[in-house]
Amino acid sequence: MRMLDAEPDIIRDLSDESELIGEKTVAGITVFTARHPTLGKLVLVKGPDGRGVVVEIDE
C-alpha cells in the first residue's frame, strides 16, 4: 500500500479516469473508493479545499 499527497487536479483526474465504487462524505471530507484501469484499486480522500490523499491498494 502506498499513500501520496494529492493536489485537487490529481484527485479530479483520478476520479474521472476511474470506475467509482463508493463515496462517503463526513464533516467536509469525502472518501471515494475506485478502480483505475492501470493503477488498480484506489482510495481517494478529498478535503474541503480539494486537496487530499491517494491510497494505492495492493491486490
N, C-alpha and C positions, 0 to 999 in steps of 0.2 A: 504494500500500500504506500502511496506517495501523496503528500499534501503540498499544494502550491498556492501562494497568494495570487489573486487574480484581479485585474482591473475590470471595470464594467464592460468594456468591449469584448474581453475574453469570455466572461460569463455569458453575455448575449450570444456571441458566435457559437460557443459550445452548445448552448440550449437550442439554438436554431438548427444546428447540424445533427442533433441527437434525437432519438426517439424518447420522448419524455414518458417515464413510467409512473412517477408520483410527484406531488407537490404539496408542501405544508408551510403555512406562514404563522409565526408566533412572534408577537412583540416587534414587528417590523423586520424580522429575519425570515427569509424564505429559503427552504431547503428543497432541492429538486433531486430526484433520482432519475438517471438516464442511461441509455445505451448508445454510445457513439460508434459509428461504423469502423473506425480504426483504433480508437483508444479503449474501447470496451466499456465496462461498467464505470459510471462516474457518479459522484455526489457533488452537486454544486450548491454552495452556501452563499447567499447574496444578502448583504446588509442593506439598511435603508439608503445609504449613499451610492449603492450599485456595486461597490467593491465586495470582494468575498474571497472564498477559498474553493479550490477544485481538489477533490479527493479522487485519485485513480484507485480503483479496487482491483486487486489481483484476482484472477479467476482460478 
